[in-house]
Amino acid sequence: MSDCLPQLQVLAAVTAERLPLFPDVPTVGELAPELNIALWNGLFVPKGTPQDVIAKIEAAALAGIKSGDALGYVDALGAPLYWQDSAAAAAQIKADKQTMQGLSQ
């Protein structure tokens, strides 16, 4: 991807923070505070999953995003990788739902 970076004209980042590869490009939330949203992926477990199983999955996920491969991905593409615990993820989902509902009105 780095070969095409000079040809890109990035208008906004749909991320919580500016992208390291494009530090001068604002986030959507900076351009329109009412749209303070970010693209994200989640790792979810079925309701009732035992806490010890959740802890093992979380440990594996954290190890994965700290791995050399993952860090190489971040360096090459500038995509942020991060972990949120279940409470933070639930708050993020709630806030994003409210933002999206506001768009449909």
SEDREN-508953 format. One record per residue: residue in three letters; residue number from 0; x, y, z of N, C-alpha, C, O in turn. Coordinates in nm, 2 decimals, always signed. Last residue first. Example, Ala and Ser with C-alpha at 12.3 -4.5 7.8 and 13.67 -1.06 7.14 Angstrom:
# SEDREN-508953
<pt aa="SER" i="1" n_x="+1.28" n_y="-0.22" n_z="+0.71" ca_x="+1.37" ca_y="-0.11" ca_z="+0.71" c_x="+1.29" c_y="+0.00" c_z="+0.79" o_x="+1.34" o_y="+0.11" o_z="+0.80"/>
<pt aa="ALA" i="0" n_x="+1.32" n_y="-0.57" n_z="+0.78" ca_x="+1.23" ca_y="-0.45" ca_z="+0.78" c_x="+1.32" c_y="-0.33" c_z="+0.78" o_x="+1.42" o_y="-0.33" o_z="+0.85"/>
# end
This chain:
# SEDREN-508953
<pt aa="GLN" i="104" n_x="-3.31" n_y="+1.06" n_z="+1.15" ca_x="-3.42" ca_y="+1.15" ca_z="+1.18" c_x="-3.42" c_y="+1.27" c_z="+1.09" o_x="-3.51" o_y="+1.35" o_z="+1.10"/>
<pt aa="SER" i="103" n_x="-3.09" n_y="+0.91" n_z="+1.10" ca_x="-3.21" ca_y="+0.87" ca_z="+1.03" c_x="-3.33" c_y="+0.96" c_z="+1.06" o_x="-3.43" o_y="+0.94" o_z="+1.00"/>
<pt aa="LEU" i="102" n_x="-2.89" n_y="+1.01" n_z="+1.27" ca_x="-2.88" ca_y="+1.03" ca_z="+1.13" c_x="-3.01" c_y="+1.00" c_z="+1.05" o_x="-3.04" o_y="+1.06" o_z="+0.95"/>
<pt aa="GLY" i="101" n_x="-2.97" n_y="+0.92" n_z="+1.52" ca_x="-2.98" ca_y="+1.06" ca_z="+1.49" c_x="-2.97" c_y="+1.09" c_z="+1.34" o_x="-3.02" o_y="+1.19" o_z="+1.29"/>
<pt aa="GLN" i="100" n_x="-2.89" n_y="+0.66" n_z="+1.50" ca_x="-3.04" ca_y="+0.69" ca_z="+1.51" c_x="-3.06" c_y="+0.84" c_z="+1.48" o_x="-3.16" o_y="+0.87" o_z="+1.41"/>
<pt aa="MET" i="99" n_x="-2.61" n_y="+0.69" n_z="+1.51" ca_x="-2.68" ca_y="+0.64" ca_z="+1.39" c_x="-2.83" c_y="+0.67" c_z="+1.39" o_x="-2.88" o_y="+0.70" o_z="+1.28"/>
<pt aa="THR" i="98" n_x="-2.58" n_y="+0.77" n_z="+1.78" ca_x="-2.54" ca_y="+0.85" ca_z="+1.66" c_x="-2.61" c_y="+0.81" c_z="+1.54" o_x="-2.66" o_y="+0.90" o_z="+1.46"/>
<pt aa="GLN" i="97" n_x="-2.69" n_y="+0.55" n_z="+1.91" ca_x="-2.75" ca_y="+0.68" ca_z="+1.93" c_x="-2.71" c_y="+0.78" c_z="+1.81" o_x="-2.79" o_y="+0.85" o_z="+1.76"/>
<pt aa="LYS" i="96" n_x="-2.50" n_y="+0.36" n_z="+1.84" ca_x="-2.64" ca_y="+0.34" ca_z="+1.80" c_x="-2.72" c_y="+0.48" c_z="+1.81" o_x="-2.80" o_y="+0.51" o_z="+1.72"/>
<pt aa="ASP" i="95" n_x="-2.27" n_y="+0.46" n_z="+1.95" ca_x="-2.28" ca_y="+0.45" ca_z="+1.81" c_x="-2.42" c_y="+0.43" c_z="+1.76" o_x="-2.46" o_y="+0.49" o_z="+1.66"/>
<pt aa="ALA" i="94" n_x="-2.33" n_y="+0.43" n_z="+2.23" ca_x="-2.31" ca_y="+0.56" ca_z="+2.17" c_x="-2.32" c_y="+0.56" c_z="+2.02" o_x="-2.38" o_y="+0.65" o_z="+1.96"/>
<pt aa="LYS" i="93" n_x="-2.35" n_y="+0.15" n_z="+2.24" ca_x="-2.47" ca_y="+0.24" ca_z="+2.28" c_x="-2.45" c_y="+0.37" c_z="+2.21" o_x="-2.55" o_y="+0.43" o_z="+2.16"/>
<pt aa="ILE" i="92" n_x="-2.10" n_y="+0.07" n_z="+2.17" ca_x="-2.21" ca_y="+0.03" ca_z="+2.09" c_x="-2.33" c_y="+0.12" c_z="+2.12" o_x="-2.40" o_y="+0.16" o_z="+2.02"/>
<pt aa="GLN" i="91" n_x="-1.95" n_y="+0.19" n_z="+2.38" ca_x="-1.92" ca_y="+0.23" ca_z="+2.24" c_x="-2.04" c_y="+0.19" c_z="+2.15" o_x="-2.08" o_y="+0.27" o_z="+2.07"/>
<pt aa="ALA" i="90" n_x="-2.05" n_y="+0.04" n_z="+2.60" ca_x="-2.07" ca_y="+0.19" ca_z="+2.59" c_x="-2.05" c_y="+0.24" c_z="+2.45" o_x="-2.12" o_y="+0.33" o_z="+2.40"/>
<pt aa="ALA" i="89" n_x="-1.96" n_y="-0.21" n_z="+2.53" ca_x="-2.10" ca_y="-0.19" ca_z="+2.54" c_x="-2.13" c_y="-0.04" c_z="+2.53" o_x="-2.23" o_y="+0.00" o_z="+2.47"/>
<pt aa="ALA" i="88" n_x="-1.68" n_y="-0.16" n_z="+2.55" ca_x="-1.74" ca_y="-0.20" ca_z="+2.42" c_x="-1.89" c_y="-0.18" c_z="+2.42" o_x="-1.95" o_y="-0.13" o_z="+2.32"/>
<pt aa="ALA" i="87" n_x="-1.65" n_y="-0.11" n_z="+2.82" ca_x="-1.62" ca_y="-0.01" ca_z="+2.72" c_x="-1.68" c_y="-0.04" c_z="+2.59" o_x="-1.73" o_y="+0.05" o_z="+2.52"/>
<pt aa="ALA" i="86" n_x="-1.73" n_y="-0.37" n_z="+2.92" ca_x="-1.81" ca_y="-0.25" ca_z="+2.96" c_x="-1.78" c_y="-0.13" c_z="+2.86" o_x="-1.87" o_y="-0.06" o_z="+2.82"/>
<pt aa="SER" i="85" n_x="-1.54" n_y="-0.55" n_z="+2.80" ca_x="-1.69" ca_y="-0.56" ca_z="+2.77" c_x="-1.77" c_y="-0.43" c_z="+2.81" o_x="-1.86" o_y="-0.39" o_z="+2.73"/>
<pt aa="ASP" i="84" n_x="-1.25" n_y="-0.35" n_z="+2.70" ca_x="-1.32" ca_y="-0.46" ca_z="+2.78" c_x="-1.47" c_y="-0.45" c_z="+2.75" o_x="-1.52" o_y="-0.37" o_z="+2.68"/>
<pt aa="GLN" i="83" n_x="-1.09" n_y="-0.32" n_z="+2.39" ca_x="-1.18" ca_y="-0.26" ca_z="+2.49" c_x="-1.24" c_y="-0.37" c_z="+2.57" o_x="-1.28" o_y="-0.48" o_z="+2.51"/>
<pt aa="TRP" i="82" n_x="-0.79" n_y="-0.28" n_z="+2.22" ca_x="-0.88" ca_y="-0.37" ca_z="+2.29" c_x="-0.96" c_y="-0.29" c_z="+2.39" o_x="-0.91" o_y="-0.20" o_z="+2.46"/>
<pt aa="TYR" i="81" n_x="-0.67" n_y="-0.20" n_z="+1.89" ca_x="-0.69" ca_y="-0.17" ca_z="+2.03" c_x="-0.79" c_y="-0.27" c_z="+2.09" o_x="-0.86" o_y="-0.34" o_z="+2.02"/>
<pt aa="LEU" i="80" n_x="-0.50" n_y="-0.07" n_z="+1.61" ca_x="-0.55" ca_y="-0.19" ca_z="+1.68" c_x="-0.56" c_y="-0.17" c_z="+1.83" o_x="-0.46" o_y="-0.12" o_z="+1.89"/>
<pt aa="PRO" i="79" n_x="-0.53" n_y="+0.15" n_z="+1.34" ca_x="-0.51" ca_y="+0.13" ca_z="+1.48" c_x="-0.57" c_y="-0.01" c_z="+1.52" o_x="-0.68" o_y="-0.05" o_z="+1.48"/>
<pt aa="ALA" i="78" n_x="-0.35" n_y="+0.14" n_z="+1.04" ca_x="-0.48" ca_y="+0.10" ca_z="+1.10" c_x="-0.46" c_y="+0.08" c_z="+1.25" o_x="-0.37" o_y="+0.00" o_z="+1.29"/>
<pt aa="GLY" i="77" n_x="-0.13" n_y="+0.18" n_z="+0.89" ca_x="-0.17" ca_y="+0.28" ca_z="+0.98" c_x="-0.30" c_y="+0.26" c_z="+1.05" o_x="-0.36" o_y="+0.35" o_z="+1.11"/>
<pt aa="LEU" i="76" n_x="+0.00" n_y="-0.01" n_z="+0.73" ca_x="-0.13" ca_y="+0.05" ca_z="+0.69" c_x="-0.19" c_y="+0.16" c_z="+0.78" o_x="-0.28" o_y="+0.23" o_z="+0.74"/>
<pt aa="ALA" i="75" n_x="+0.25" n_y="-0.07" n_z="+0.85" ca_x="+0.23" ca_y="-0.06" ca_z="+0.70" c_x="+0.11" c_y="+0.02" c_z="+0.66" o_x="+0.11" o_y="+0.09" o_z="+0.56"/>
<pt aa="ASP" i="74" n_x="+0.20" n_y="-0.06" n_z="+1.13" ca_x="+0.31" ca_y="+0.02" ca_z="+1.07" c_x="+0.28" c_y="+0.04" c_z="+0.92" o_x="+0.30" o_y="+0.15" o_z="+0.87"/>
<pt aa="VAL" i="73" n_x="+0.00" n_y="-0.25" n_z="+1.15" ca_x="-0.02" ca_y="-0.12" ca_z="+1.19" c_x="+0.08" c_y="-0.02" c_z="+1.13" o_x="+0.04" o_y="+0.08" o_z="+1.08"/>
<pt aa="TYR" i="72" n_x="+0.13" n_y="-0.48" n_z="+1.05" ca_x="+0.01" ca_y="-0.43" ca_z="+0.99" c_x="-0.01" c_y="-0.29" c_z="+1.02" o_x="-0.04" o_y="-0.20" o_z="+0.93"/>
<pt aa="GLY" i="71" n_x="+0.33" n_y="-0.50" n_z="+1.25" ca_x="+0.37" ca_y="-0.48" ca_z="+1.11" c_x="+0.25" c_y="-0.42" c_z="+1.03" o_x="+0.27" o_y="-0.34" o_z="+0.95"/>
<pt aa="LEU" i="70" n_x="+0.17" n_y="-0.57" n_z="+1.46" ca_x="+0.24" ca_y="-0.44" ca_z="+1.47" c_x="+0.29" c_y="-0.40" c_z="+1.33" o_x="+0.29" o_y="-0.29" o_z="+1.30"/>
<pt aa="ALA" i="69" n_x="+0.08" n_y="-0.82" n_z="+1.38" ca_x="-0.01" ca_y="-0.72" ca_z="+1.40" c_x="+0.05" c_y="-0.58" c_z="+1.40" o_x="+0.00" o_y="-0.49" o_z="+1.34"/>
<pt aa="ASP" i="68" n_x="+0.33" n_y="-0.96" n_z="+1.37" ca_x="+0.25" ca_y="-0.95" ca_z="+1.25" c_x="+0.15" c_y="-0.83" c_z="+1.26" o_x="+0.13" o_y="-0.75" o_z="+1.17"/>
<pt aa="GLY" i="67" n_x="+0.41" n_y="-0.94" n_z="+1.64" ca_x="+0.49" ca_y="-0.88" ca_z="+1.54" c_x="+0.41" c_y="-0.86" c_z="+1.41" o_x="+0.42" o_y="-0.76" o_z="+1.34"/>
<pt aa="SER" i="66" n_x="+0.14" n_y="-0.88" n_z="+1.87" ca_x="+0.23" ca_y="-0.97" ca_z="+1.79" c_x="+0.30" c_y="-0.89" c_z="+1.69" o_x="+0.26" o_y="-0.78" o_z="+1.65"/>
<pt aa="LYS" i="65" n_x="-0.07" n_y="-0.76" n_z="+1.99" ca_x="+0.07" ca_y="-0.71" ca_z="+2.03" c_x="+0.18" c_y="-0.79" c_z="+1.95" o_x="+0.30" o_y="-0.77" o_z="+1.97"/>
<pt aa="ILE" i="64" n_x="-0.29" n_y="-0.88" n_z="+1.91" ca_x="-0.27" ca_y="-0.74" ca_z="+1.87" c_x="-0.14" c_y="-0.69" c_z="+1.90" o_x="-0.10" o_y="-0.58" o_z="+1.86"/>
<pt aa="GLY" i="63" n_x="-0.25" n_y="-1.14" n_z="+2.04" ca_x="-0.25" ca_y="-1.12" ca_z="+1.89" c_x="-0.23" c_y="-0.98" c_z="+1.85" o_x="-0.15" o_y="-0.96" o_z="+1.75"/>
<pt aa="ALA" i="62" n_x="-0.27" n_y="-1.08" n_z="+2.31" ca_x="-0.14" ca_y="-1.13" ca_z="+2.26" c_x="-0.13" c_y="-1.11" c_z="+2.10" o_x="-0.03" o_y="-1.08" o_z="+2.05"/>
<pt aa="LEU" i="61" n_x="-0.54" n_y="-1.01" n_z="+2.31" ca_x="-0.44" ca_y="-0.91" ca_z="+2.35" c_x="-0.30" c_y="-0.95" c_z="+2.30" o_x="-0.23" o_y="-0.87" o_z="+2.25"/>
<pt aa="ALA" i="60" n_x="-0.65" n_y="-1.26" n_z="+2.24" ca_x="-0.67" ca_y="-1.14" ca_z="+2.15" c_x="-0.57" c_y="-1.04" c_z="+2.18" o_x="-0.51" o_y="-0.98" o_z="+2.09"/>
<pt aa="ALA" i="59" n_x="-0.57" n_y="-1.42" n_z="+2.46" ca_x="-0.53" ca_y="-1.45" ca_z="+2.32" c_x="-0.54" c_y="-1.33" c_z="+2.23" o_x="-0.45" o_y="-1.31" o_z="+2.15"/>
<pt aa="ALA" i="58" n_x="-0.71" n_y="-1.28" n_z="+2.67" ca_x="-0.56" ca_y="-1.29" ca_z="+2.67" c_x="-0.51" c_y="-1.33" c_z="+2.53" o_x="-0.41" o_y="-1.27" o_z="+2.49"/>
<pt aa="GLU" i="57" n_x="-0.98" n_y="-1.32" n_z="+2.58" ca_x="-0.92" ca_y="-1.19" ca_z="+2.59" c_x="-0.77" c_y="-1.19" c_z="+2.59" o_x="-0.70" o_y="-1.11" o_z="+2.52"/>
<pt aa="ILE" i="56" n_x="-1.00" n_y="-1.60" n_z="+2.61" ca_x="-1.01" ca_y="-1.54" ca_z="+2.47" c_x="-0.95" c_y="-1.40" c_z="+2.47" o_x="-0.88" o_y="-1.36" o_z="+2.38"/>
<pt aa="LYS" i="55" n_x="-0.96" n_y="-1.62" n_z="+2.88" ca_x="-0.87" ca_y="-1.68" ca_z="+2.79" c_x="-0.88" c_y="-1.63" c_z="+2.65" o_x="-0.77" o_y="-1.61" o_z="+2.59"/>
<pt aa="ALA" i="54" n_x="-1.19" n_y="-1.48" n_z="+2.98" ca_x="-1.05" ca_y="-1.43" ca_z="+3.01" c_x="-0.95" c_y="-1.49" c_z="+2.92" o_x="-0.85" o_y="-1.42" o_z="+2.88"/>
<pt aa="ILE" i="53" n_x="-1.39" n_y="-1.64" n_z="+2.88" ca_x="-1.38" ca_y="-1.50" ca_z="+2.83" c_x="-1.24" c_y="-1.45" c_z="+2.86" o_x="-1.18" o_y="-1.39" o_z="+2.77"/>
<pt aa="VAL" i="52" n_x="-1.35" n_y="-1.86" n_z="+3.04" ca_x="-1.33" ca_y="-1.87" ca_z="+2.90" c_x="-1.32" c_y="-1.74" c_z="+2.83" o_x="-1.23" o_y="-1.72" o_z="+2.75"/>
<pt aa="ASP" i="51" n_x="-1.41" n_y="-1.75" n_z="+3.29" ca_x="-1.27" ca_y="-1.80" ca_z="+3.27" c_x="-1.25" c_y="-1.82" c_z="+3.12" o_x="-1.13" o_y="-1.80" o_z="+3.07"/>
<pt aa="GLN" i="50" n_x="-1.68" n_y="-1.68" n_z="+3.26" ca_x="-1.58" ca_y="-1.58" ca_z="+3.27" c_x="-1.44" c_y="-1.63" c_z="+3.25" o_x="-1.36" o_y="-1.56" o_z="+3.19"/>
<pt aa="PRO" i="49" n_x="-1.88" n_y="-1.87" n_z="+3.02" ca_x="-1.81" ca_y="-1.86" ca_z="+3.15" c_x="-1.70" c_y="-1.75" c_z="+3.15" o_x="-1.63" o_y="-1.74" o_z="+3.05"/>
<pt aa="THR" i="48" n_x="-2.14" n_y="-1.72" n_z="+2.84" ca_x="-2.00" ca_y="-1.78" ca_z="+2.83" c_x="-1.93" c_y="-1.76" c_z="+2.97" o_x="-1.93" o_y="-1.65" o_z="+3.02"/>
<pt aa="GLY" i="47" n_x="-2.37" n_y="-1.59" n_z="+2.85" ca_x="-2.36" ca_y="-1.70" ca_z="+2.94" c_x="-2.22" c_y="-1.77" c_z="+2.93" o_x="-2.20" o_y="-1.87" o_z="+3.00"/>
<pt aa="LYS" i="46" n_x="-2.39" n_y="-1.50" n_z="+2.51" ca_x="-2.44" ca_y="-1.47" ca_z="+2.65" c_x="-2.42" c_y="-1.60" c_z="+2.73" o_x="-2.46" o_y="-1.71" o_z="+2.69"/>
<pt aa="PRO" i="45" n_x="-2.10" n_y="-1.57" n_z="+2.31" ca_x="-2.25" ca_y="-1.58" ca_z="+2.34" c_x="-2.27" c_y="-1.55" c_z="+2.49" o_x="-2.19" o_y="-1.57" o_z="+2.58"/>
<pt aa="VAL" i="44" n_x="-1.87" n_y="-1.30" n_z="+2.24" ca_x="-1.90" ca_y="-1.44" ca_z="+2.29" c_x="-2.05" c_y="-1.45" c_z="+2.32" o_x="-2.11" o_y="-1.35" o_z="+2.35"/>
<pt aa="PHE" i="43" n_x="-1.70" n_y="-1.10" n_z="+2.00" ca_x="-1.80" ca_y="-1.12" ca_z="+2.09" c_x="-1.82" c_y="-1.27" c_z="+2.13" o_x="-1.78" o_y="-1.36" o_z="+2.05"/>
<pt aa="LEU" i="42" n_x="-1.51" n_y="-0.86" n_z="+1.89" ca_x="-1.49" ca_y="-1.01" ca_z="+1.92" c_x="-1.59" c_y="-1.03" c_z="+2.03" o_x="-1.57" o_y="-0.99" o_z="+2.14"/>
<pt aa="GLY" i="41" n_x="-1.55" n_y="-0.62" n_z="+1.63" ca_x="-1.56" ca_y="-0.67" ca_z="+1.76" c_x="-1.54" c_y="-0.82" c_z="+1.77" o_x="-1.55" o_y="-0.90" o_z="+1.67"/>
<pt aa="ASN" i="40" n_x="-1.43" n_y="-0.33" n_z="+1.47" ca_x="-1.46" ca_y="-0.47" ca_z="+1.46" c_x="-1.47" c_y="-0.52" c_z="+1.60" o_x="-1.40" o_y="-0.47" o_z="+1.69"/>
<pt aa="TRP" i="39" n_x="-1.51" n_y="-0.01" n_z="+1.36" ca_x="-1.45" ca_y="-0.10" ca_z="+1.45" c_x="-1.50" c_y="-0.24" c_z="+1.42" o_x="-1.60" o_y="-0.26" o_z="+1.36"/>
<pt aa="LEU" i="38" n_x="-1.50" n_y="+0.33" n_z="+1.27" ca_x="-1.52" ca_y="+0.20" ca_z="+1.23" c_x="-1.45" c_y="+0.11" c_z="+1.33" o_x="-1.34" o_y="+0.14" o_z="+1.38"/>
<pt aa="ALA" i="37" n_x="-1.65" n_y="+0.58" n_z="+1.47" ca_x="-1.53" ca_y="+0.52" ca_z="+1.42" c_x="-1.57" c_y="+0.38" c_z="+1.37" o_x="-1.65" o_y="+0.31" o_z="+1.43"/>
<pt aa="ILE" i="36" n_x="-1.80" n_y="+0.90" n_z="+1.53" ca_x="-1.81" ca_y="+0.76" ca_z="+1.51" c_x="-1.67" c_y="+0.71" c_z="+1.46" o_x="-1.59" o_y="+0.78" o_z="+1.40"/>
<pt aa="ASN" i="35" n_x="-1.94" n_y="+1.17" n_z="+1.57" ca_x="-1.82" ca_y="+1.12" ca_z="+1.64" c_x="-1.82" c_y="+0.96" c_z="+1.64" o_x="-1.85" o_y="+0.91" o_z="+1.75"/>
<pt aa="LEU" i="34" n_x="-2.11" n_y="+1.34" n_z="+1.45" ca_x="-2.08" ca_y="+1.22" ca_z="+1.38" c_x="-1.95" c_y="+1.16" c_z="+1.44" o_x="-1.87" o_y="+1.10" o_z="+1.37"/>
<pt aa="GLU" i="33" n_x="-2.12" n_y="+1.58" n_z="+1.58" ca_x="-2.24" ca_y="+1.49" ca_z="+1.59" c_x="-2.22" c_y="+1.36" c_z="+1.53" o_x="-2.30" o_y="+1.26" o_z="+1.55"/>
<pt aa="PRO" i="32" n_x="-1.89" n_y="+1.71" n_z="+1.48" ca_x="-1.89" ca_y="+1.64" ca_z="+1.62" c_x="-2.01" c_y="+1.55" c_z="+1.64" o_x="-2.00" o_y="+1.46" o_z="+1.72"/>
<pt aa="ALA" i="31" n_x="-1.74" n_y="+1.69" n_z="+1.20" ca_x="-1.88" ca_y="+1.70" ca_z="+1.24" c_x="-1.90" c_y="+1.63" c_z="+1.37" o_x="-1.92" o_y="+1.51" o_z="+1.38"/>
<pt aa="LEU" i="30" n_x="-1.47" n_y="+1.69" n_z="+1.20" ca_x="-1.54" ca_y="+1.77" ca_z="+1.10" c_x="-1.68" c_y="+1.79" c_z="+1.14" o_x="-1.74" o_y="+1.90" o_z="+1.11"/>
<pt aa="GLU" i="29" n_x="-1.41" n_y="+1.52" n_z="+1.41" ca_x="-1.35" ca_y="+1.66" ca_z="+1.41" c_x="-1.43" c_y="+1.75" c_z="+1.31" o_x="-1.45" o_y="+1.87" o_z="+1.34"/>
<pt aa="GLY" i="28" n_x="-1.53" n_y="+1.29" n_z="+1.33" ca_x="-1.58" ca_y="+1.36" ca_z="+1.45" c_x="-1.52" c_y="+1.50" c_z="+1.46" o_x="-1.59" o_y="+1.58" o_z="+1.52"/>
<pt aa="VAL" i="27" n_x="-1.37" n_y="+1.22" n_z="+1.11" ca_x="-1.51" ca_y="+1.26" ca_z="+1.09" c_x="-1.56" c_y="+1.34" c_z="+1.21" o_x="-1.64" o_y="+1.43" o_z="+1.19"/>
<pt aa="THR" i="26" n_x="-1.04" n_y="+1.36" n_z="+1.16" ca_x="-1.14" ca_y="+1.25" ca_z="+1.17" c_x="-1.28" c_y="+1.31" c_z="+1.14" o_x="-1.30" o_y="+1.43" o_z="+1.14"/>
<pt aa="PRO" i="25" n_x="-0.83" n_y="+1.52" n_z="+0.92" ca_x="-0.91" ca_y="+1.52" ca_z="+1.03" c_x="-1.00" c_y="+1.39" c_z="+1.04" o_x="-1.02" o_y="+1.33" o_z="+0.94"/>
<pt aa="VAL" i="24" n_x="-0.49" n_y="+1.48" n_z="+0.82" ca_x="-0.63" ca_y="+1.45" ca_z="+0.78" c_x="-0.72" c_y="+1.44" c_z="+0.91" o_x="-0.69" o_y="+1.36" o_z="+1.00"/>
<pt aa="ASP" i="23" n_x="-0.24" n_y="+1.50" n_z="+0.90" ca_x="-0.30" ca_y="+1.62" ca_z="+0.88" c_x="-0.45" c_y="+1.61" c_z="+0.84" o_x="-0.52" o_y="+1.70" o_z="+0.82"/>
<pt aa="PRO" i="22" n_x="-0.14" n_y="+1.23" n_z="+0.93" ca_x="-0.16" ca_y="+1.31" ca_z="+1.05" c_x="-0.24" c_y="+1.45" c_z="+1.03" o_x="-0.29" o_y="+1.50" o_z="+1.12"/>
<pt aa="PHE" i="21" n_x="-0.15" n_y="+0.97" n_z="+0.80" ca_x="-0.22" ca_y="+1.09" ca_z="+0.75" c_x="-0.25" c_y="+1.19" c_z="+0.86" o_x="-0.36" o_y="+1.21" o_z="+0.89"/>
<pt aa="LEU" i="20" n_x="-0.04" n_y="+0.77" n_z="+0.93" ca_x="+0.01" ca_y="+0.79" ca_z="+0.80" c_x="-0.05" c_y="+0.92" c_z="+0.74" o_x="+0.00" o_y="+0.96" o_z="+0.64"/>
<pt aa="PRO" i="19" n_x="-0.18" n_y="+0.77" n_z="+1.18" ca_x="-0.04" ca_y="+0.81" ca_z="+1.17" c_x="+0.01" c_y="+0.84" c_z="+1.03" o_x="+0.10" o_y="+0.92" o_z="+1.01"/>
<pt aa="LEU" i="18" n_x="-0.50" n_y="+0.92" n_z="+1.18" ca_x="-0.42" ca_y="+0.81" ca_z="+1.14" c_x="-0.27" c_y="+0.86" c_z="+1.13" o_x="-0.25" o_y="+0.96" o_z="+1.08"/>
<pt aa="ARG" i="17" n_x="-0.67" n_y="+1.06" n_z="+1.46" ca_x="-0.61" ca_y="+1.07" ca_z="+1.33" c_x="-0.51" c_y="+0.96" c_z="+1.30" o_x="-0.45" o_y="+0.90" o_z="+1.39"/>
<pt aa="GLU" i="16" n_x="-0.91" n_y="+0.86" n_z="+1.64" ca_x="-0.80" ca_y="+0.95" ca_z="+1.63" c_x="-0.74" c_y="+0.95" c_z="+1.49" o_x="-0.77" o_y="+0.87" o_z="+1.41"/>
<pt aa="ALA" i="15" n_x="-1.13" n_y="+0.70" n_z="+1.57" ca_x="-1.14" ca_y="+0.78" ca_z="+1.69" c_x="-1.03" c_y="+0.89" c_z="+1.69" o_x="-1.05" o_y="+1.00" o_z="+1.74"/>
<pt aa="THR" i="14" n_x="-1.21" n_y="+0.71" n_z="+1.22" ca_x="-1.14" ca_y="+0.65" ca_z="+1.33" c_x="-1.16" c_y="+0.75" c_z="+1.45" o_x="-1.19" o_y="+0.87" o_z="+1.43"/>
<pt aa="VAL" i="13" n_x="-1.23" n_y="+0.77" n_z="+0.94" ca_x="-1.35" ca_y="+0.72" ca_z="+1.02" c_x="-1.29" c_y="+0.64" c_z="+1.14" o_x="-1.31" o_y="+0.52" o_z="+1.15"/>
<pt aa="ALA" i="12" n_x="-1.08" n_y="+1.06" n_z="+0.82" ca_x="-1.06" ca_y="+0.93" ca_z="+0.88" c_x="-1.18" c_y="+0.89" c_z="+0.96" o_x="-1.23" o_y="+0.97" o_z="+1.05"/>
<pt aa="ALA" i="11" n_x="-1.11" n_y="+1.23" n_z="+0.51" ca_x="-1.14" ca_y="+1.22" ca_z="+0.65" c_x="-1.11" c_y="+1.08" c_z="+0.69" o_x="-1.12" o_y="+0.99" o_z="+0.61"/>
<pt aa="LEU" i="10" n_x="-0.98" n_y="+1.24" n_z="+0.26" ca_x="-1.06" ca_y="+1.35" ca_z="+0.31" c_x="-1.09" c_y="+1.35" c_z="+0.45" o_x="-1.10" o_y="+1.46" o_z="+0.52"/>
<pt aa="VAL" i="9" n_x="-0.69" n_y="+1.17" n_z="+0.10" ca_x="-0.78" ca_y="+1.13" ca_z="+0.21" c_x="-0.85" c_y="+1.25" c_z="+0.26" o_x="-0.79" o_y="+1.35" o_z="+0.29"/>
<pt aa="GLN" i="8" n_x="-0.58" n_y="+1.09" n_z="-0.19" ca_x="-0.63" ca_y="+1.22" ca_z="-0.13" c_x="-0.73" c_y="+1.18" c_z="-0.03" o_x="-0.85" o_y="+1.16" o_z="-0.06"/>
<pt aa="LEU" i="7" n_x="-0.30" n_y="+0.91" n_z="-0.30" ca_x="-0.42" ca_y="+0.92" ca_z="-0.23" c_x="-0.45" c_y="+1.06" c_z="-0.18" o_x="-0.37" o_y="+1.13" o_z="-0.14"/>
<pt aa="GLN" i="6" n_x="-0.05" n_y="+0.91" n_z="-0.41" ca_x="-0.16" ca_y="+0.93" ca_z="-0.50" c_x="-0.29" c_y="+0.94" c_z="-0.43" o_x="-0.39" o_y="+0.98" o_z="-0.49"/>
<pt aa="PRO" i="5" n_x="+0.13" n_y="+0.84" n_z="-0.20" ca_x="+0.13" ca_y="+0.98" ca_z="-0.26" c_x="+0.02" c_y="+1.01" c_z="-0.35" o_x="-0.01" o_y="+1.12" o_z="-0.38"/>
<pt aa="LEU" i="4" n_x="+0.05" n_y="+0.56" n_z="-0.16" ca_x="+0.02" ca_y="+0.67" ca_z="-0.06" c_x="+0.03" c_y="+0.81" c_z="-0.13" o_x="-0.06" o_y="+0.89" o_z="-0.10"/>
<pt aa="CYS" i="3" n_x="+0.13" n_y="+0.35" n_z="-0.31" ca_x="+0.02" ca_y="+0.44" ca_z="-0.37" c_x="-0.01" c_y="+0.55" c_z="-0.27" o_x="-0.09" o_y="+0.64" o_z="-0.31"/>
<pt aa="ASP" i="2" n_x="+0.32" n_y="+0.22" n_z="-0.17" ca_x="+0.36" ca_y="+0.27" ca_z="-0.30" c_x="+0.25" c_y="+0.37" c_z="-0.35" o_x="+0.29" o_y="+0.46" o_z="-0.43"/>
<pt aa="SER" i="1" n_x="+0.20" n_y="+0.12" n_z="+0.06" ca_x="+0.28" ca_y="+0.24" ca_z="+0.07" c_x="+0.32" c_y="+0.30" c_z="-0.06" o_x="+0.35" o_y="+0.42" o_z="-0.07"/>
<pt aa="MET" i="0" n_x="+0.08" n_y="-0.12" n_z="+0.00" ca_x="+0.00" ca_y="+0.00" ca_z="+0.00" c_x="+0.09" c_y="+0.13" c_z="+0.00" o_x="+0.05" o_y="+0.23" o_z="-0.06"/>
# end
